[in-house]
Structures are given as C-alpha cells and as structure tokens.
Amino acid sequence: MKEKREHAGGSSALQIDMLKGPIFKTLAFFALPVLFSNLFQQFYNTMDTMIVGNYLGDTSLAAIGVCTPIYDLLVGFALGIGNGLAIVTARSFGAGEEEDLKRSVAGSIVIGIMVSLAITGIAQCSLRSLLKILDTPPEIVEEAYSYIATITLYVIVMFAYNLCEGLLRAIGNSVMPLVFLILSSCLNIVLDIFFITRLDMGVRGAAVATVIAQGISVLLCFVYIVSKSPILVPQKRHFAAGKKMYLELLGQGFSMGFMNSIVSAGSVILQYGINGLGYLIIAGHTAARKLYMFCIMPIIAMAISFSTFVSQNKGADQGARIRRAAKCVYLYDLAVTVIITVLSWALAPTLVRWISGSSAAVVLENGTRYLCLVAPFYVVLGILCATRSALQGLGQKLLPLVSSIIEFFGKILFVLVFIPRFAYTAVIFCEPVIWCVMTIQLVYTFYRDPYIRSFKGKG
C-alpha cells in the first residue's frame, strides 16, 4: 500500500503519511498549510469588507453583511458536497485502492457539475425575493443583490476549487492548495482596489474580484494535479463508476451538503433577526464576524486535518489510532481557545475599528462585545467541529445531521423569543448556547459509534 500512496502523489515530499508516526505531529503538520490556506482565504474575503467599509461606507458594509448567510446557504451546499466527496477519495487512498480512488474522482466531477448548475439556476431566480423576505433595509437591497447575484452566478468556479483542494488533501497534500491560494489572494486584493476605487463598480466589484481570484486558483490546481498527482486524473472508463460508488458519493456528499445548508438556513433566519435591529448593528456584526472567522481558523484547520486523518485510518482499519487522535485534538482546541480569548479581550476594539472603517459608536461597541463574549466558547466549537468531521470521516451520513437540526431550531427559538426581548445581546449568545448542546450530542454519537467502541481501551 505504501508504494501506491507514493505513486498516488507523484510528489511524495509534499504528502504526509497519516497512517503511522506521532499522532499530534502528523495532525499539526497537515493542519498547518490548511490553516494558512484558510487564513489567506479569509484574508482576501476580509479585504473585500475593509475596502468596502473604508471606501464605500457603513451602508455598503451592511449590504455585504446581509449577503453572508445567503452566500453560506447557496454556496455552502455546493462546497459541503465537495468536502463529502473528498472523504470517499481519502478512504480509498487509505485502503490503497487506486481504481476506486479514480472512480471516486470521476464521480465527484459529474456530481459537482450538476449540483453547481442547479444552484446557480435556483439562486438567480430567488435572490431578490429572498432579500426582501429577510427584511433587508430598503436602502441596501440593491447593493446587496448586486453582490450576491454575481457571486452565485459562478458557483461552479468555487466548487471546482474546493473539490481540487479537497482531493489533494485526501492524498495527504495540504501544501499546494496553500501556494495556489496565496497567489490568487494577492491578485484578489489588487482587483478589489482596482474595481472599487478605479472602475467605481461598488460592492459588485468586490464580488467580481473574488470570482476571478478563485478562478485562477482552479486553473493552478488543475495544472498541478495533471502534472504531479496523476492518480487524481480519471480516465474515460472511470466515469462509469458503478451504482455503488455513485451512491456512496451521493450519500457522503449530500450528507455534508445538507448539513451545511441546514446550518446556513439557521444563519439566514438569525440574519432576519439582526436585520430588524438596523443597519448600524448589521455593520458592527459584519465586522465582528469577519474577525470571528480569523479567530476560529486554527480549530477549523485542525478539524479538516482530523477528517482526513480519520478517513485514511478508517480505510487502514486503525481505530485505536483514531481514538488517540481525538484526545490530542480536544486538548489542542482548549489551548487555542485560551490564546485567542486573551488576544480578543486585548485587541477587539482596535480590530473592529480597523475592519469596519467606521467611527459610529453603535458599530464599534457591539462588534467589540460580540468578539469578547464569544471567545471563551471556542473550545466548545472546536470539539464540535472536530467530532463532526470525525463522524463524517468514519462514513456516518445521518447522525452528523442531527447536530445541524439542533442548530437550526435553536436559531429559530432565539429569533422568535430572545432577540425581540434582549436585542443584540441575544444574537451574541445564540450560537455559543447552541454549540454546547450540539457538542454533547456529537461526542456521545462519536464514542457510541460501533467502530470506535470496538477499540475502547486501546486508545
């Protein structure tokens, strides 16, 4: 099997063997490029926000803010499917089954094209109505529509990059996606400034810049895979992957896709509650959420690393190694939370002012409150993400969805009951409270999984 894995990558120095060696070191080395990749991706997303906030003002910043949950709902479904498809590839790689791996890639391409086209069609027909249903302030509806309509028109570009990145990680290569993303991030920043400040394209310019930058990433990933990772390049015969493979891909992919959609649908509902608080609250929340995304990147990167680790080790039937890895990841999440909390309490006011470009007290005070109060709960979010990723890596399709359903109904409860009474304070505590409930369910499900239980006492 080792020979197959080395042949699979075509560039073994960039691949990490997750089936042997020190567990935390393996996870950390794999997670580090993922972390930097996510940070750069969030960096150029945040540059959109900074440039818009500083050059176009609070109303334009709010316009992007109201689009975020809609973006997550539509695009997150496609990206969730891509991550799920890559899990099947990682399992085949861990088992040393090269033909199954190629069939999984072929099937992923077919499914990805169909899903992307469907999402694009649905989005273009429903976005304007959705913005109005969400009680978007009238003064920002048109700006918001120009941004999100452009983004969703090119879902296939985002899906293609996410799939290429996921497939490279499935075979243990988390370095090259980072390299491609750094190059495209620099391009995105330049295009942001050019489209917004020189061509006067407004918030639509930020969307166009993001799409072009991700398109460059797709091209670079494709060239690298063809030249350096031939095992990820299927031949014509592999597209006849067979009913069993397509069902496995659809089950794993749509499980993660629906999970993302349920989570994002809850966020859309939560945004409805936020929209009723006024555009300055929206602007402050938008700035805080951009910073929040930076804060959680270390735990998200470890969760992604853990997912690949579990998939490969499940394929190699090393359950005890998975149990030991879970303990390492949970301790890591605790340490990261302590560091991020201290930094948030010290720097939040300055960072919110920097990101938003606003001098309005409502924007700055509420953004700062959000960051400081949510920070101690990152350990809960970290355990949640890692455990859910592990369950998906084990091949669980339905049980991880339960946590998403908990989140969905929890956000409905907050919007209907708590936000009308406690305003933005309820928004701040909404997700941390729900995270605690979700984590209990997920940890219980993970350690009750028959495969994991069979290795009890060995991890």
Disulfide bonds with the S-S distance in Angstrom:
none
